[in-house]
Amino acid sequence: MLSLIKSPDDLKKLNVSEMAALAAEMRALMIKVVSHNGGHLASSLGAIELIIALHYVFESPEDQIIFDVGHQAYAHKLLTGRVDAFSTLRQLGGLSGFPRRDESPHDVFNTGHSSTSISAALGLAVARDQLKKNNSVVAVIGDGALTGGMALEAINHAGGLQKNLLVVYNDNRMSISPNVGALSQYLSLKLTTQEHIVLRERVKSILERVSPQRGGRLIKRFQRAEESLKSFLISPTSFLAAWGFKYIGPIDGHDLDRLVNALRQVRNLKRPVILHVLTTKGKGFPPAEENPMAFHGLGRSKIAHTHGAPQPPEAPKDRAQDKAQAPAQDKARDQGAHPEALIETPKDQAPDKRSYTDVFGEYLVGAAKENEKINAITAAMSQGTGLDKFFELYPDRAFDVGIAEQHAVAFAAGLAAAGLKPVVAIYSTFLQRAFDQLYHDVALQNLPVILAVDRAGLVGEDGPTHHGGLDLSYLRLMPNFAVMAPKDEFEFTQMLDLALTLTGPSAIRYPRGAVSGRKPTQASPLKVGQAEILREGQDLAILAMGQPVWAAMDAAESLKLKGFEATVINLRFIKPLDKEAILKAAQTGKILTVEENNVQGGLNGAVSEILGRLDLKAPVKVKALGLGDEPVPQASPAQQRALLGLDAPGIEKAALEFFGIIGAPSQEPKREKRIRLTIS
């Protein structure tokens, strides 16, 4: 049936029972594709019926539908002409894992970060009225995004403007971790539970059977009594009315008939409306329903189709081969193992390696045992940042503030001002939201807040909205900050040790994925601003920090085979920079900077600024490798590094170009050329 849906117009030809069958087929396809490509599974599974109903009632793209965050929008892609391309989800050159305007006219606004949909939708609604159009604008928000302050600011503004705007609150009681905060609890009062919905429907059924002639009048009286009780208990109805919104709900987000009827009703209300829809994250796939956090975002994996889970329309052709290669996994599946045990290790993380996130979580638990002043703060990402064990062991010192990065940083500043040691763990891409708080609340007061900047650099298939390519640039602008990046897990723990001793703010950025697994190169404690010279050579200096250091070392070894000796310096700190190390690098006359950050204002910018202030006897040529103005497309991290020349072959190629030798790294330069260069 899904192959017949080329646009939402085809969906409108189906009846409700056919749409339910379509939903099951969509679930099976999502599980199959995400199993192979990775992606956001639980969120998308829970929103299928809601998205079917939206496209059944509204006329996309004339009616504009915005999906907050966008990781629940896989069903939207399937219903808008992208079924044939769905197997390319999150692959290089394939479909994005999020809505993209350049991908389809049905994607009216790019999303990837949370809590932006209502603001954007209000802008579209205002523009619609100014342009004298008559289309509907719908913002679908959920998965914790309503805990973000930006969403509340937009609700306040929208209620004041009184524009025709529909906000669908997809309430699955979860973000990546369980929702936190009074507002989330308030909108999920006992009257909005699934049990209440079932009870309401049973009462209506009884009234209709007991008195068929008077059933309608009795039901209306029952509904009025229900509304009075909700108002008496300070329900969302009265709360949102104060904000200028009409509240409707809650309704079962998996009941297509009720969804369609409710959406038809609210479509005719020319005012701000919030439709409260209850859904189950991971719906239709028991392992994801049981543990939605484990199935929120998956790397490339093979998901076991456990008993009761929907089966893909076609079994993978290599299923027999897969089974032969993974007998232990099949045995675990047969024995009913926990869902998390049935997910294969992502390709970028070997089974014997921990991730940097694991190292951070384990370290902080141990440090908190010795230091009672350590507090951990995260923004709706306790598991994603490795803090779940900390939350379990030290609940009084663990704070999940919801999707509110600005508040997280300012809150940490308050803790630090009182003499505590707050550690704020936030993904690099989300820390951008707290720029003002970093400057105003932390840096200017020189408070000892420690930022654990996870997922720094390239993050792979999540693509441009999730790369951490700006943190070096904006963090080094902050007064009083020490900003560092470890090349391996041992150096990471050294940096954490150092940060806990500082009297001012610090930031440690580290990548997604597995630790390096390399042997430590220095056993002594780190000093602020001290670089590490890993190898010395007279022809070229390669400067890097963090994960690219090892690619630089591999490139230097390859260059040696071609007759060139390179110095490799692990800077470790971008702020403060080791001026002596930069001066040593300048003596070669050629410096190549390598960073997983934007070269504008990042490591290259910092090195160039230092060189401009040094009294150099001879000019130095500087070449930069890193992120530029063009967004880095979705692909595997290895593919992304190859595209940017940030892997060992790319660094080697850039170095050879420095010497005027253009071509592939494997190309052996002519001996005459090498001799002439050596003489000069």
Number of C-alpha atoms within 10 A of each C-alpha: 11 19 11 11 19 16 18 23 15 14 22 18 11 13 10 14 11 12 22 19 12 20 24 19 17 25 25 21 22 25 26 24 21 23 21 18 20 24 28 22 28 30 31 24 29 28 30 27 26 26 25 24 26 22 22 23 19 22 17 22 17 15 16 21 27 25 30 30 24 26 25 28 24 29 23 25 23 23 25 22 18 22 21 11 12 20 18 18 24 24 20 17 11 16 19 24 25 28 27 18 13 11 16 14 14 25 24 23 21 21 22 20 19 25 28 25 28 30 19 19 27 26 14 19 24 17 12 17 13 9 9 9 11 12 17 23 27 27 23 27 25 27 25 27 30 26 25 21 18 19 20 17 13 20 23 16 17 26 20 13 14 16 19 23 27 28 24 22 23 25 27 22 20 21 25 20 22 17 23 20 11 10 12 18 12 14 20 19 14 12 17 22 14 15 11 14 16 11 11 14 12 12 12 17 13 13 18 17 11 10 12 11 10 12 17 14 13 16 17 12 12 16 14 12 12 14 15 13 13 17 14 10 12 13 21 25 18 18 16 18 14 12 17 20 25 21 19 16 16 23 20 22 24 21 16 22 17 14 23 20 12 17 19 16 10 18 18 10 13 13 19 24 26 25 22 23 22 26 26 22 30 25 24 19 25 17 24 24 18 15 16 24 21 20 25 22 19 21 22 21 19 22 22 22 20 17 13 10 17 19 18 18 11 9 10 11 8 9 10 10 10 14 13 11 11 11 11 12 19 17 12 15 18 12 9 13 14 13 20 15 14 21 19 17 15 16 12 15 16 13 11 7 13 16 18 24 25 17 17 21 20 15 16 22 21 11 15 18 12 10 14 12 15 21 23 25 26 26 27 27 22 26 18 21 23 21 24 16 15 22 19 11 13 17 12 10 16 21 21 21 22 26 26 23 27 21 17 24 30 19 19 27 28 17 19 25 18 10 12 18 26 27 26 25 29 26 27 25 22 23 25 18 14 16 17 14 19 25 19 14 19 28 23 15 15 21 26 28 31 28 26 25 24 25 25 28 29 26 24 25 26 24 24 19 19 21 25 28 26 22 26 30 20 14 22 22 14 20 17 21 25 23 26 26 25 26 23 22 22 19 20 23 16 16 23 22 15 15 25 20 10 15 14 20 26 28 26 24 22 28 25 21 20 21 23 17 12 11 9 11 11 11 9 7 11 16 11 19 17 17 22 17 15 13 16 17 16 14 20 25 29 28 28 29 25 26 23 24 26 20 18 31 22 15 24 27 16 18 21 12 10 18 15 20 19 26 22 26 25 26 27 28 26 24 24 18 22 19 16 11 17 21 15 15 27 22 18 18 16 21 28 22 25 28 24 28 24 22 23 17 19 25 30 27 16 19 20 19 12 15 18 10 8 12 8 12 8 10 11 17 14 18 17 20 22 22 24 14 8 7 12 19 22 27 22 22 18 14 17 21 21 15 14 16 19 24 23 23 20 21 29 24 21 24 27 20 15 17 15 11 18 14 13 14 22 12 12 12 15 10 11 9 12 15 11 9 13 11 6 5
